[in-house]
Amino acid sequence: MKNKKPSAAVEKRWLQRVAEHGCVVNGNSQVQLHHSMGREARSQKMFIGRWFVLPLSEWLHDVGSNHPWNITHHRNEFIKEFGLESEIWRAMCFKLEEQEPLPFGEDVINAVLATSR
């Protein structure tokens, strides 16, 4: 698959699918989208930032939350409790792929997994 940033429409559809998935930790339908490495991130010369997104409940993501597993403030504690973001993301992708094809290829998946995040 060609290595380029997605169009706005493709990215919007992806983010909608991710949000509809619900929180990857507890299934809550009210989520905030966490760009694990930022929107412009690259790994292995691949654009991954717009794909590497996790839907998280507010208490796990919002800057105003002081929960001990809040990924914004306590990333290491989040990882200890739930695992690496890349592994959680891959599991979510497997579920989403059952409904319709992913908008990116194995090269992006491998690049995300290589981050060890």
Biopython code that builds the backbone (N, CA, C, O; Angstrom):
import numpy as np
from Bio.PDB.StructureBuilder import StructureBuilder

atoms = [
    (1, "MET", "N", (0.850, -1.170, 0.000)),
    (1, "MET", "CA", (0.000, 0.000, 0.000)),
    (1, "MET", "C", (0.898, 1.235, 0.000)),
    (1, "MET", "O", (1.940, 1.247, 0.654)),
    (2, "LYS", "N", (0.502, 2.250, -0.717)),
    (2, "LYS", "CA", (1.286, 3.470, -0.834)),
    (2, "LYS", "C", (1.391, 4.187, 0.515)),
    (2, "LYS", "O", (0.417, 4.288, 1.261)),
    (3, "ASN", "N", (2.594, 4.679, 0.806)),
    (3, "ASN", "CA", (2.848, 5.349, 2.079)),
    (3, "ASN", "C", (2.559, 6.835, 1.962)),
    (3, "ASN", "O", (3.426, 7.615, 1.565)),
    (4, "LYS", "N", (1.360, 7.220, 2.302)),
    (4, "LYS", "CA", (0.999, 8.634, 2.295)),
    (4, "LYS", "C", (-0.045, 8.874, 3.371)),
    (4, "LYS", "O", (-0.700, 7.946, 3.845)),
    (5, "LYS", "N", (-0.185, 10.132, 3.744)),
    (5, "LYS", "CA", (-1.210, 10.488, 4.717)),
    (5, "LYS", "C", (-2.578, 10.283, 4.074)),
    (5, "LYS", "O", (-2.733, 10.476, 2.869)),
    (6, "PRO", "N", (-3.565, 9.894, 4.869)),
    (6, "PRO", "CA", (-4.904, 9.692, 4.308)),
    (6, "PRO", "C", (-5.562, 11.022, 3.947)),
    (6, "PRO", "O", (-5.228, 12.070, 4.499)),
    (7, "SER", "N", (-6.493, 10.952, 3.022)),
    (7, "SER", "CA", (-7.295, 12.142, 2.726)),
    (7, "SER", "C", (-8.137, 12.464, 3.958)),
    (7, "SER", "O", (-8.318, 11.618, 4.834)),
    (8, "ALA", "N", (-8.642, 13.674, 4.017)),
    (8, "ALA", "CA", (-9.469, 14.086, 5.157)),
    (8, "ALA", "C", (-10.690, 13.179, 5.300)),
    (8, "ALA", "O", (-11.080, 12.836, 6.416)),
    (9, "ALA", "N", (-11.290, 12.793, 4.183)),
    (9, "ALA", "CA", (-12.490, 11.946, 4.229)),
    (9, "ALA", "C", (-12.162, 10.553, 4.763)),
    (9, "ALA", "O", (-12.913, 10.000, 5.566)),
    (10, "VAL", "N", (-11.048, 9.989, 4.319)),
    (10, "VAL", "CA", (-10.649, 8.653, 4.776)),
    (10, "VAL", "C", (-10.301, 8.695, 6.264)),
    (10, "VAL", "O", (-10.685, 7.806, 7.024)),
    (11, "GLU", "N", (-9.577, 9.728, 6.667)),
    (11, "GLU", "CA", (-9.226, 9.861, 8.079)),
    (11, "GLU", "C", (-10.482, 10.037, 8.936)),
    (11, "GLU", "O", (-10.596, 9.429, 10.000)),
    (12, "LYS", "N", (-11.410, 10.854, 8.484)),
    (12, "LYS", "CA", (-12.650, 11.092, 9.234)),
    (12, "LYS", "C", (-13.428, 9.791, 9.411)),
    (12, "LYS", "O", (-13.937, 9.513, 10.497)),
    (13, "ARG", "N", (-13.522, 8.996, 8.349)),
    (13, "ARG", "CA", (-14.235, 7.716, 8.427)),
    (13, "ARG", "C", (-13.530, 6.774, 9.398)),
    (13, "ARG", "O", (-14.193, 6.080, 10.169)),
    (14, "TRP", "N", (-12.196, 6.739, 9.374)),
    (14, "TRP", "CA", (-11.442, 5.889, 10.290)),
    (14, "TRP", "C", (-11.712, 6.301, 11.742)),
    (14, "TRP", "O", (-11.984, 5.452, 12.591)),
    (15, "LEU", "N", (-11.636, 7.594, 12.019)),
    (15, "LEU", "CA", (-11.865, 8.075, 13.380)),
    (15, "LEU", "C", (-13.289, 7.780, 13.845)),
    (15, "LEU", "O", (-13.520, 7.511, 15.024)),
    (16, "GLN", "N", (-14.232, 7.830, 12.923)),
    (16, "GLN", "CA", (-15.617, 7.486, 13.250)),
    (16, "GLN", "C", (-15.716, 6.007, 13.629)),
    (16, "GLN", "O", (-16.369, 5.659, 14.613)),
    (17, "ARG", "N", (-15.077, 5.151, 12.858)),
    (17, "ARG", "CA", (-15.084, 3.713, 13.162)),
    (17, "ARG", "C", (-14.444, 3.442, 14.521)),
    (17, "ARG", "O", (-14.955, 2.650, 15.313)),
    (18, "VAL", "N", (-13.324, 4.106, 14.778)),
    (18, "VAL", "CA", (-12.621, 3.927, 16.049)),
    (18, "VAL", "C", (-13.522, 4.363, 17.206)),
    (18, "VAL", "O", (-13.640, 3.651, 18.203)),
    (19, "ALA", "N", (-14.152, 5.518, 17.076)),
    (19, "ALA", "CA", (-15.038, 6.017, 18.138)),
    (19, "ALA", "C", (-16.223, 5.078, 18.354)),
    (19, "ALA", "O", (-16.609, 4.820, 19.494)),
    (20, "GLU", "N", (-16.797, 4.570, 17.272)),
    (20, "GLU", "CA", (-17.944, 3.661, 17.376)),
    (20, "GLU", "C", (-17.569, 2.345, 18.048)),
    (20, "GLU", "O", (-18.432, 1.673, 18.613)),
    (21, "HIS", "N", (-16.313, 1.975, 17.994)),
    (21, "HIS", "CA", (-15.838, 0.755, 18.646)),
    (21, "HIS", "C", (-16.085, 0.814, 20.149)),
    (21, "HIS", "O", (-16.356, -0.207, 20.780)),
    (22, "GLY", "N", (-15.991, 2.011, 20.718)),
    (22, "GLY", "CA", (-16.106, 2.163, 22.164)),
    (22, "GLY", "C", (-14.742, 2.043, 22.817)),
    (22, "GLY", "O", (-13.767, 1.645, 22.180)),
    (23, "CYS", "N", (-14.685, 2.385, 24.075)),
    (23, "CYS", "CA", (-13.422, 2.372, 24.810)),
    (23, "CYS", "C", (-12.781, 0.986, 24.735)),
    (23, "CYS", "O", (-13.438, -0.027, 24.973)),
    (24, "VAL", "N", (-11.499, 0.958, 24.405)),
    (24, "VAL", "CA", (-10.791, -0.315, 24.280)),
    (24, "VAL", "C", (-10.551, -0.975, 25.635)),
    (24, "VAL", "O", (-10.153, -2.139, 25.691)),
    (25, "VAL", "N", (-10.785, -0.257, 26.709)),
    (25, "VAL", "CA", (-10.592, -0.810, 28.045)),
    (25, "VAL", "C", (-11.895, -1.333, 28.633)),
    (25, "VAL", "O", (-11.932, -2.435, 29.181)),
    (26, "ASN", "N", (-12.976, -0.541, 28.523)),
    (26, "ASN", "CA", (-14.216, -0.935, 29.200)),
    (26, "ASN", "C", (-15.463, -0.919, 28.315)),
    (26, "ASN", "O", (-16.564, -1.171, 28.804)),
    (27, "GLY", "N", (-15.308, -0.626, 27.019)),
    (27, "GLY", "CA", (-16.439, -0.651, 26.103)),
    (27, "GLY", "C", (-17.358, 0.551, 26.163)),
    (27, "GLY", "O", (-18.334, 0.612, 25.416)),
    (28, "ASN", "N", (-17.074, 1.506, 27.028)),
    (28, "ASN", "CA", (-17.894, 2.710, 27.157)),
    (28, "ASN", "C", (-18.050, 3.378, 25.793)),
    (28, "ASN", "O", (-17.084, 3.499, 25.040)),
    (29, "SER", "N", (-19.270, 3.809, 25.482)),
    (29, "SER", "CA", (-19.518, 4.432, 24.174)),
    (29, "SER", "C", (-19.136, 5.909, 24.134)),
    (29, "SER", "O", (-19.007, 6.483, 23.053)),
    (30, "GLN", "N", (-18.955, 6.524, 25.288)),
    (30, "GLN", "CA", (-18.522, 7.927, 25.345)),
    (30, "GLN", "C", (-16.997, 7.943, 25.417)),
    (30, "GLN", "O", (-16.418, 7.646, 26.462)),
    (31, "VAL", "N", (-16.351, 8.289, 24.307)),
    (31, "VAL", "CA", (-14.890, 8.199, 24.253)),
    (31, "VAL", "C", (-14.242, 9.501, 23.806)),
    (31, "VAL", "O", (-14.870, 10.373, 23.205)),
    (32, "GLN", "N", (-12.981, 9.589, 24.121)),
    (32, "GLN", "CA", (-12.090, 10.592, 23.556)),
    (32, "GLN", "C", (-11.067, 9.816, 22.738)),
    (32, "GLN", "O", (-10.677, 8.709, 23.109)),
    (33, "LEU", "N", (-10.635, 10.396, 21.629)),
    (33, "LEU", "CA", (-9.678, 9.711, 20.764)),
    (33, "LEU", "C", (-8.253, 10.103, 21.142)),
    (33, "LEU", "O", (-7.901, 11.281, 21.184)),
    (34, "HIS", "N", (-7.459, 9.096, 21.412)),
    (34, "HIS", "CA", (-6.067, 9.278, 21.835)),
    (34, "HIS", "C", (-5.141, 8.933, 20.674)),
    (34, "HIS", "O", (-5.039, 7.771, 20.282)),
    (35, "HIS", "N", (-4.469, 9.939, 20.125)),
    (35, "HIS", "CA", (-3.448, 9.709, 19.094)),
    (35, "HIS", "C", (-2.173, 9.319, 19.840)),
    (35, "HIS", "O", (-1.490, 10.170, 20.410)),
    (36, "SER", "N", (-1.869, 8.054, 19.830)),
    (36, "SER", "CA", (-0.830, 7.502, 20.691)),
    (36, "SER", "C", (0.533, 8.161, 20.544)),
    (36, "SER", "O", (1.264, 8.298, 21.525)),
    (37, "MET", "N", (0.879, 8.567, 19.342)),
    (37, "MET", "CA", (2.180, 9.210, 19.124)),
    (37, "MET", "C", (2.035, 10.571, 18.458)),
    (37, "MET", "O", (3.022, 11.140, 17.991)),
    (38, "GLY", "N", (0.829, 11.093, 18.410)),
    (38, "GLY", "CA", (0.577, 12.358, 17.727)),
    (38, "GLY", "C", (0.144, 12.112, 16.289)),
    (38, "GLY", "O", (0.452, 11.068, 15.715)),
    (39, "ARG", "N", (-0.566, 13.067, 15.709)),
    (39, "ARG", "CA", (-1.138, 12.896, 14.365)),
    (39, "ARG", "C", (-0.094, 12.778, 13.263)),
    (39, "ARG", "O", (-0.370, 12.185, 12.220)),
    (40, "GLU", "N", (1.087, 13.325, 13.469)),
    (40, "GLU", "CA", (2.102, 13.339, 12.412)),
    (40, "GLU", "C", (3.175, 12.266, 12.593)),
    (40, "GLU", "O", (4.193, 12.296, 11.902)),
    (41, "ALA", "N", (2.966, 11.334, 13.496)),
    (41, "ALA", "CA", (3.988, 10.335, 13.822)),
    (41, "ALA", "C", (4.325, 9.430, 12.644)),
    (41, "ALA", "O", (3.494, 9.132, 11.785)),
    (42, "ARG", "N", (5.584, 9.012, 12.649)),
    (42, "ARG", "CA", (6.087, 8.037, 11.680)),
    (42, "ARG", "C", (6.816, 6.932, 12.438)),
    (42, "ARG", "O", (7.334, 7.136, 13.535)),
    (43, "SER", "N", (6.837, 5.777, 11.827)),
    (43, "SER", "CA", (7.630, 4.654, 12.318)),
    (43, "SER", "C", (8.064, 3.875, 11.090)),
    (43, "SER", "O", (7.257, 3.616, 10.197)),
    (44, "GLN", "N", (9.309, 3.510, 11.044)),
    (44, "GLN", "CA", (9.858, 2.778, 9.896)),
    (44, "GLN", "C", (9.531, 3.491, 8.584)),
    (44, "GLN", "O", (9.200, 2.851, 7.585)),
    (45, "LYS", "N", (9.625, 4.804, 8.596)),
    (45, "LYS", "CA", (9.367, 5.667, 7.437)),
    (45, "LYS", "C", (7.920, 5.614, 6.947)),
    (45, "LYS", "O", (7.615, 6.019, 5.825)),
    (46, "MET", "N", (7.043, 5.111, 7.801)),
    (46, "MET", "CA", (5.621, 5.027, 7.460)),
    (46, "MET", "C", (4.852, 6.066, 8.265)),
    (46, "MET", "O", (5.143, 6.285, 9.441)),
    (47, "PHE", "N", (3.870, 6.706, 7.632)),
    (47, "PHE", "CA", (2.956, 7.572, 8.360)),
    (47, "PHE", "C", (2.031, 6.683, 9.188)),
    (47, "PHE", "O", (1.318, 5.842, 8.640)),
    (48, "ILE", "N", (2.043, 6.868, 10.498)),
    (48, "ILE", "CA", (1.166, 6.056, 11.353)),
    (48, "ILE", "C", (0.290, 6.899, 12.272)),
    (48, "ILE", "O", (-0.690, 6.395, 12.821)),
    (49, "GLY", "N", (0.624, 8.155, 12.446)),
    (49, "GLY", "CA", (-0.036, 8.986, 13.449)),
    (49, "GLY", "C", (-1.538, 9.092, 13.321)),
    (49, "GLY", "O", (-2.245, 9.138, 14.328)),
    (50, "ARG", "N", (-2.035, 9.131, 12.107)),
    (50, "ARG", "CA", (-3.482, 9.287, 11.914)),
    (50, "ARG", "C", (-4.224, 7.959, 12.013)),
    (50, "ARG", "O", (-5.452, 7.926, 12.086)),
    (51, "TRP", "N", (-3.470, 6.871, 12.014)),
    (51, "TRP", "CA", (-4.064, 5.539, 12.159)),
    (51, "TRP", "C", (-3.957, 5.025, 13.586)),
    (51, "TRP", "O", (-4.864, 4.350, 14.072)),
    (52, "PHE", "N", (-2.857, 5.339, 14.262)),
    (52, "PHE", "CA", (-2.563, 4.810, 15.596)),
    (52, "PHE", "C", (-3.337, 5.616, 16.641)),
    (52, "PHE", "O", (-2.787, 6.476, 17.329)),
    (53, "VAL", "N", (-4.628, 5.308, 16.734)),
    (53, "VAL", "CA", (-5.567, 6.058, 17.572)),
    (53, "VAL", "C", (-6.362, 5.070, 18.427)),
    (53, "VAL", "O", (-6.852, 4.056, 17.929)),
    (54, "LEU", "N", (-6.481, 5.376, 19.701)),
    (54, "LEU", "CA", (-7.256, 4.539, 20.617)),
    (54, "LEU", "C", (-8.458, 5.305, 21.157)),
    (54, "LEU", "O", (-8.329, 6.465, 21.548)),
    (55, "PRO", "N", (-9.632, 4.663, 21.182)),
    (55, "PRO", "CA", (-10.788, 5.275, 21.838)),
    (55, "PRO", "C", (-10.741, 4.953, 23.335)),
    (55, "PRO", "O", (-10.733, 3.789, 23.733)),
    (56, "LEU", "N", (-10.711, 5.997, 24.145)),
    (56, "LEU", "CA", (-10.606, 5.810, 25.593)),
    (56, "LEU", "C", (-11.701, 6.585, 26.317)),
    (56, "LEU", "O", (-12.097, 7.671, 25.892)),
    (57, "SER", "N", (-12.176, 6.019, 27.403)),
    (57, "SER", "CA", (-13.114, 6.733, 28.265)),
    (57, "SER", "C", (-12.436, 8.000, 28.775)),
    (57, "SER", "O", (-11.213, 8.068, 28.894)),
    (58, "GLU", "N", (-13.263, 8.999, 29.072)),
    (58, "GLU", "CA", (-12.736, 10.300, 29.501)),
    (58, "GLU", "C", (-11.755, 10.178, 30.666)),
    (58, "GLU", "O", (-10.700, 10.813, 30.657)),
    (59, "TRP", "N", (-12.091, 9.374, 31.655)),
    (59, "TRP", "CA", (-11.235, 9.257, 32.840)),
    (59, "TRP", "C", (-9.881, 8.646, 32.524)),
    (59, "TRP", "O", (-8.939, 8.794, 33.302)),
    (60, "LEU", "N", (-9.771, 7.962, 31.391)),
    (60, "LEU", "CA", (-8.494, 7.373, 30.983)),
    (60, "LEU", "C", (-7.676, 8.289, 30.081)),
    (60, "LEU", "O", (-6.505, 8.013, 29.821)),
    (61, "HIS", "N", (-8.280, 9.381, 29.599)),
    (61, "HIS", "CA", (-7.585, 10.218, 28.619)),
    (61, "HIS", "C", (-7.592, 11.703, 28.930)),
    (61, "HIS", "O", (-6.587, 12.377, 28.702)),
    (62, "ASP", "N", (-8.670, 12.222, 29.431)),
    (62, "ASP", "CA", (-8.827, 13.668, 29.565)),
    (62, "ASP", "C", (-7.761, 14.284, 30.470)),
    (62, "ASP", "O", (-7.431, 13.745, 31.526)),
    (63, "VAL", "N", (-7.238, 15.411, 30.033)),
    (63, "VAL", "CA", (-6.192, 16.102, 30.783)),
    (63, "VAL", "C", (-6.675, 16.522, 32.168)),
    (63, "VAL", "O", (-5.861, 16.686, 33.076)),
    (64, "GLY", "N", (-7.970, 16.696, 32.345)),
    (64, "GLY", "CA", (-8.533, 17.085, 33.633)),
    (64, "GLY", "C", (-8.731, 15.935, 34.607)),
    (64, "GLY", "O", (-9.050, 16.159, 35.775)),
    (65, "SER", "N", (-8.547, 14.711, 34.140)),
    (65, "SER", "CA", (-8.720, 13.543, 34.996)),
    (65, "SER", "C", (-7.405, 13.214, 35.700)),
    (65, "SER", "O", (-6.337, 13.236, 35.088)),
    (66, "ASN", "N", (-7.498, 12.912, 36.979)),
    (66, "ASN", "CA", (-6.299, 12.528, 37.718)),
    (66, "ASN", "C", (-6.346, 11.052, 38.105)),
    (66, "ASN", "O", (-5.721, 10.637, 39.081)),
    (67, "HIS", "N", (-7.093, 10.262, 37.331)),
    (67, "HIS", "CA", (-7.173, 8.832, 37.609)),
    (67, "HIS", "C", (-5.774, 8.223, 37.490)),
    (67, "HIS", "O", (-5.004, 8.637, 36.623)),
    (68, "PRO", "N", (-5.428, 7.260, 38.334)),
    (68, "PRO", "CA", (-4.074, 6.694, 38.291)),
    (68, "PRO", "C", (-3.738, 5.948, 36.994)),
    (68, "PRO", "O", (-2.566, 5.678, 36.732)),
    (69, "TRP", "N", (-4.747, 5.611, 36.180)),
    (69, "TRP", "CA", (-4.482, 4.950, 34.899)),
    (69, "TRP", "C", (-4.663, 5.896, 33.718)),
    (69, "TRP", "O", (-4.651, 5.451, 32.570)),
    (70, "ASN", "N", (-4.829, 7.183, 33.973)),
    (70, "ASN", "CA", (-4.995, 8.163, 32.895)),
    (70, "ASN", "C", (-3.735, 8.172, 32.037)),
    (70, "ASN", "O", (-2.638, 8.437, 32.528)),
    (71, "ILE", "N", (-3.905, 7.882, 30.760)),
    (71, "ILE", "CA", (-2.761, 7.745, 29.862)),
    (71, "ILE", "C", (-2.031, 9.064, 29.635)),
    (71, "ILE", "O", (-0.834, 9.067, 29.348)),
    (72, "THR", "N", (-2.731, 10.168, 29.760)),
    (72, "THR", "CA", (-2.114, 11.477, 29.561)),
    (72, "THR", "C", (-1.116, 11.794, 30.673)),
    (72, "THR", "O", (-0.052, 12.358, 30.418)),
    (73, "HIS", "N", (-1.462, 11.430, 31.894)),
    (73, "HIS", "CA", (-0.617, 11.759, 33.042)),
    (73, "HIS", "C", (0.198, 10.578, 33.567)),
    (73, "HIS", "O", (1.268, 10.773, 34.145)),
    (74, "HIS", "N", (-0.296, 9.365, 33.373)),
    (74, "HIS", "CA", (0.322, 8.184, 33.993)),
    (74, "HIS", "C", (0.452, 7.044, 32.978)),
    (74, "HIS", "O", (-0.070, 5.949, 33.190)),
    (75, "ARG", "N", (1.147, 7.314, 31.883)),
    (75, "ARG", "CA", (1.244, 6.334, 30.798)),
    (75, "ARG", "C", (1.780, 4.978, 31.279)),
    (75, "ARG", "O", (1.245, 3.933, 30.908)),
    (76, "ASN", "N", (2.822, 4.996, 32.094)),
    (76, "ASN", "CA", (3.406, 3.734, 32.553)),
    (76, "ASN", "C", (2.416, 2.917, 33.375)),
    (76, "ASN", "O", (2.391, 1.691, 33.276)),
    (77, "GLU", "N", (1.608, 3.583, 34.180)),
    (77, "GLU", "CA", (0.594, 2.876, 34.969)),
    (77, "GLU", "C", (-0.490, 2.299, 34.056)),
    (77, "GLU", "O", (-0.970, 1.188, 34.283)),
    (78, "PHE", "N", (-0.871, 3.053, 33.028)),
    (78, "PHE", "CA", (-1.838, 2.555, 32.047)),
    (78, "PHE", "C", (-1.303, 1.271, 31.412)),
    (78, "PHE", "O", (-2.021, 0.277, 31.308)),
    (79, "ILE", "N", (-0.047, 1.300, 30.992)),
    (79, "ILE", "CA", (0.559, 0.137, 30.335)),
    (79, "ILE", "C", (0.638, -1.052, 31.289)),
    (79, "ILE", "O", (0.365, -2.184, 30.888)),
    (80, "LYS", "N", (1.005, -0.810, 32.532)),
    (80, "LYS", "CA", (1.062, -1.905, 33.510)),
    (80, "LYS", "C", (-0.302, -2.570, 33.671)),
    (80, "LYS", "O", (-0.399, -3.789, 33.818)),
    (81, "GLU", "N", (-1.351, -1.753, 33.642)),
    (81, "GLU", "CA", (-2.703, -2.276, 33.862)),
    (81, "GLU", "C", (-3.300, -2.935, 32.620)),
    (81, "GLU", "O", (-3.965, -3.966, 32.726)),
    (82, "PHE", "N", (-3.066, -2.343, 31.430)),
    (82, "PHE", "CA", (-3.785, -2.778, 30.232)),
    (82, "PHE", "C", (-2.901, -3.311, 29.104)),
    (82, "PHE", "O", (-3.411, -3.945, 28.181)),
    (83, "GLY", "N", (-1.612, -3.073, 29.156)),
    (83, "GLY", "CA", (-0.717, -3.534, 28.097)),
    (83, "GLY", "C", (-0.289, -2.397, 27.185)),
    (83, "GLY", "O", (-0.728, -1.257, 27.338)),
    (84, "LEU", "N", (0.569, -2.726, 26.240)),
    (84, "LEU", "CA", (1.089, -1.733, 25.299)),
    (84, "LEU", "C", (-0.020, -1.175, 24.418)),
    (84, "LEU", "O", (-0.923, -1.900, 24.000)),
    (85, "GLU", "N", (0.060, 0.114, 24.145)),
    (85, "GLU", "CA", (-0.919, 0.759, 23.272)),
    (85, "GLU", "C", (-0.960, 0.090, 21.902)),
    (85, "GLU", "O", (-2.036, -0.093, 21.333)),
    (86, "SER", "N", (0.196, -0.274, 21.374)),
    (86, "SER", "CA", (0.240, -0.886, 20.041)),
    (86, "SER", "C", (-0.484, -2.231, 20.015)),
    (86, "SER", "O", (-1.143, -2.562, 19.030)),
    (87, "GLU", "N", (-0.366, -2.998, 21.085)),
    (87, "GLU", "CA", (-1.046, -4.295, 21.147)),
    (87, "GLU", "C", (-2.559, -4.124, 21.312)),
    (87, "GLU", "O", (-3.344, -4.863, 20.717)),
    (88, "ILE", "N", (-2.953, -3.152, 22.115)),
    (88, "ILE", "CA", (-4.383, -2.852, 22.279)),
    (88, "ILE", "C", (-4.954, -2.391, 20.944)),
    (88, "ILE", "O", (-6.042, -2.807, 20.545)),
    (89, "TRP", "N", (-4.207, -1.524, 20.256)),
    (89, "TRP", "CA", (-4.626, -1.011, 18.946)),
    (89, "TRP", "C", (-4.782, -2.156, 17.941)),
    (89, "TRP", "O", (-5.755, -2.191, 17.188)),
    (90, "ARG", "N", (-3.834, -3.085, 17.928)),
    (90, "ARG", "CA", (-3.907, -4.208, 16.981)),
    (90, "ARG", "C", (-5.142, -5.066, 17.253)),
    (90, "ARG", "O", (-5.821, -5.490, 16.318)),
    (91, "ALA", "N", (-5.432, -5.320, 18.512)),
    (91, "ALA", "CA", (-6.628, -6.103, 18.856)),
    (91, "ALA", "C", (-7.889, -5.386, 18.389)),
    (91, "ALA", "O", (-8.815, -6.018, 17.881)),
    (92, "MET", "N", (-7.926, -4.064, 18.562)),
    (92, "MET", "CA", (-9.072, -3.285, 18.088)),
    (92, "MET", "C", (-9.185, -3.399, 16.568)),
    (92, "MET", "O", (-10.282, -3.559, 16.034)),
    (93, "CYS", "N", (-8.059, -3.317, 15.881)),
    (93, "CYS", "CA", (-8.072, -3.409, 14.416)),
    (93, "CYS", "C", (-8.617, -4.755, 13.946)),
    (93, "CYS", "O", (-9.356, -4.810, 12.963)),
    (94, "PHE", "N", (-8.262, -5.843, 14.637)),
    (94, "PHE", "CA", (-8.804, -7.161, 14.283)),
    (94, "PHE", "C", (-10.328, -7.133, 14.325)),
    (94, "PHE", "O", (-10.988, -7.644, 13.420)),
    (95, "LYS", "N", (-10.883, -6.536, 15.376)),
    (95, "LYS", "CA", (-12.345, -6.464, 15.506)),
    (95, "LYS", "C", (-12.956, -5.598, 14.413)),
    (95, "LYS", "O", (-13.969, -5.965, 13.818)),
    (96, "LEU", "N", (-12.340, -4.449, 14.149)),
    (96, "LEU", "CA", (-12.872, -3.553, 13.119)),
    (96, "LEU", "C", (-12.785, -4.185, 11.735)),
    (96, "LEU", "O", (-13.650, -3.962, 10.888)),
    (97, "GLU", "N", (-11.747, -4.967, 11.512)),
    (97, "GLU", "CA", (-11.550, -5.606, 10.210)),
    (97, "GLU", "C", (-12.612, -6.664, 9.933)),
    (97, "GLU", "O", (-12.880, -6.979, 8.773)),
    (98, "GLU", "N", (-13.215, -7.212, 10.973)),
    (98, "GLU", "CA", (-14.302, -8.176, 10.791)),
    (98, "GLU", "C", (-15.521, -7.516, 10.149)),
    (98, "GLU", "O", (-16.297, -8.176, 9.457)),
    (99, "GLN", "N", (-15.688, -6.208, 10.381)),
    (99, "GLN", "CA", (-16.839, -5.477, 9.856)),
    (99, "GLN", "C", (-16.601, -4.967, 8.440)),
    (99, "GLN", "O", (-17.486, -5.050, 7.588)),
    (100, "GLU", "N", (-15.414, -4.444, 8.192)),
    (100, "GLU", "CA", (-15.038, -3.964, 6.856)),
    (100, "GLU", "C", (-13.523, -3.824, 6.809)),
    (100, "GLU", "O", (-12.878, -3.718, 7.853)),
    (101, "PRO", "N", (-12.950, -3.823, 5.616)),
    (101, "PRO", "CA", (-11.489, -3.744, 5.511)),
    (101, "PRO", "C", (-10.933, -2.480, 6.172)),
    (101, "PRO", "O", (-11.583, -1.436, 6.223)),
    (102, "LEU", "N", (-9.724, -2.618, 6.668)),
    (102, "LEU", "CA", (-9.035, -1.464, 7.240)),
    (102, "LEU", "C", (-8.564, -0.553, 6.113)),
    (102, "LEU", "O", (-8.300, -1.031, 5.010)),
    (103, "PRO", "N", (-8.454, 0.756, 6.369)),
    (103, "PRO", "CA", (-8.044, 1.686, 5.313)),
    (103, "PRO", "C", (-6.526, 1.775, 5.137)),
    (103, "PRO", "O", (-6.031, 2.697, 4.489)),
    (104, "PHE", "N", (-5.799, 0.839, 5.702)),
    (104, "PHE", "CA", (-4.338, 0.804, 5.599)),
    (104, "PHE", "C", (-3.909, -0.652, 5.542)),
    (104, "PHE", "O", (-4.690, -1.557, 5.836)),
    (105, "GLY", "N", (-2.669, -0.862, 5.164)),
    (105, "GLY", "CA", (-2.182, -2.219, 4.975)),
    (105, "GLY", "C", (-1.341, -2.747, 6.126)),
    (105, "GLY", "O", (-1.144, -2.083, 7.144)),
    (106, "GLU", "N", (-0.853, -3.963, 5.930)),
    (106, "GLU", "CA", (-0.011, -4.634, 6.920)),
    (106, "GLU", "C", (1.243, -3.830, 7.218)),
    (106, "GLU", "O", (1.772, -3.898, 8.327)),
    (107, "ASP", "N", (1.730, -3.065, 6.236)),
    (107, "ASP", "CA", (2.932, -2.261, 6.454)),
    (107, "ASP", "C", (2.714, -1.245, 7.571)),
    (107, "ASP", "O", (3.613, -1.023, 8.383)),
    (108, "VAL", "N", (1.552, -0.635, 7.624)),
    (108, "VAL", "CA", (1.232, 0.315, 8.696)),
    (108, "VAL", "C", (1.098, -0.433, 10.024)),
    (108, "VAL", "O", (1.600, 0.030, 11.049)),
    (109, "ILE", "N", (0.436, -1.563, 10.011)),
    (109, "ILE", "CA", (0.281, -2.361, 11.234)),
    (109, "ILE", "C", (1.648, -2.741, 11.789)),
    (109, "ILE", "O", (1.894, -2.600, 12.987)),
    (110, "ASN", "N", (2.533, -3.221, 10.929)),
    (110, "ASN", "CA", (3.871, -3.602, 11.372)),
    (110, "ASN", "C", (4.657, -2.407, 11.894)),
    (110, "ASN", "O", (5.410, -2.531, 12.860)),
    (111, "ALA", "N", (4.486, -1.255, 11.263)),
    (111, "ALA", "CA", (5.180, -0.044, 11.715)),
    (111, "ALA", "C", (4.680, 0.386, 13.096)),
    (111, "ALA", "O", (5.468, 0.823, 13.935)),
    (112, "VAL", "N", (3.372, 0.261, 13.331)),
    (112, "VAL", "CA", (2.828, 0.594, 14.654)),
    (112, "VAL", "C", (3.362, -0.386, 15.692)),
    (112, "VAL", "O", (3.800, 0.028, 16.765)),
    (113, "LEU", "N", (3.330, -1.667, 15.385)),
    (113, "LEU", "CA", (3.811, -2.671, 16.337)),
    (113, "LEU", "C", (5.297, -2.496, 16.638)),
    (113, "LEU", "O", (5.747, -2.821, 17.737)),
    (114, "ALA", "N", (6.055, -1.991, 15.683)),
    (114, "ALA", "CA", (7.494, -1.774, 15.869)),
    (114, "ALA", "C", (7.800, -0.635, 16.839)),
    (114, "ALA", "O", (8.932, -0.508, 17.306)),
    (115, "THR", "N", (6.809, 0.184, 17.142)),
    (115, "THR", "CA", (7.050, 1.309, 18.049)),
    (115, "THR", "C", (7.272, 0.851, 19.486)),
    (115, "THR", "O", (7.871, 1.574, 20.282)),
    (116, "SER", "N", (6.799, -0.331, 19.819)),
    (116, "SER", "CA", (6.874, -0.850, 21.195)),
    (116, "SER", "C", (6.236, 0.104, 22.196)),
    (116, "SER", "O", (6.657, 0.186, 23.350)),
    (117, "ARG", "N", (5.229, 0.813, 21.747)),
    (117, "ARG", "CA", (4.493, 1.741, 22.615)),
    (117, "ARG", "C", (3.304, 1.069, 23.207)),
    (117, "ARG", "O", (2.559, 1.688, 23.966)),
]
sb = StructureBuilder()
sb.init_structure("model")
sb.init_model(0)
sb.init_chain("A")
sb.init_seg("    ")
for serial, (resi, resn, name, xyz) in enumerate(atoms, 1):
    if name == "N":
        sb.init_residue(resn, " ", resi, " ")
    sb.init_atom(name, np.array(xyz, "f"), 0.0, 1.0, " ", f" {name:<3s}", serial, name[0])
structure = sb.get_structure()
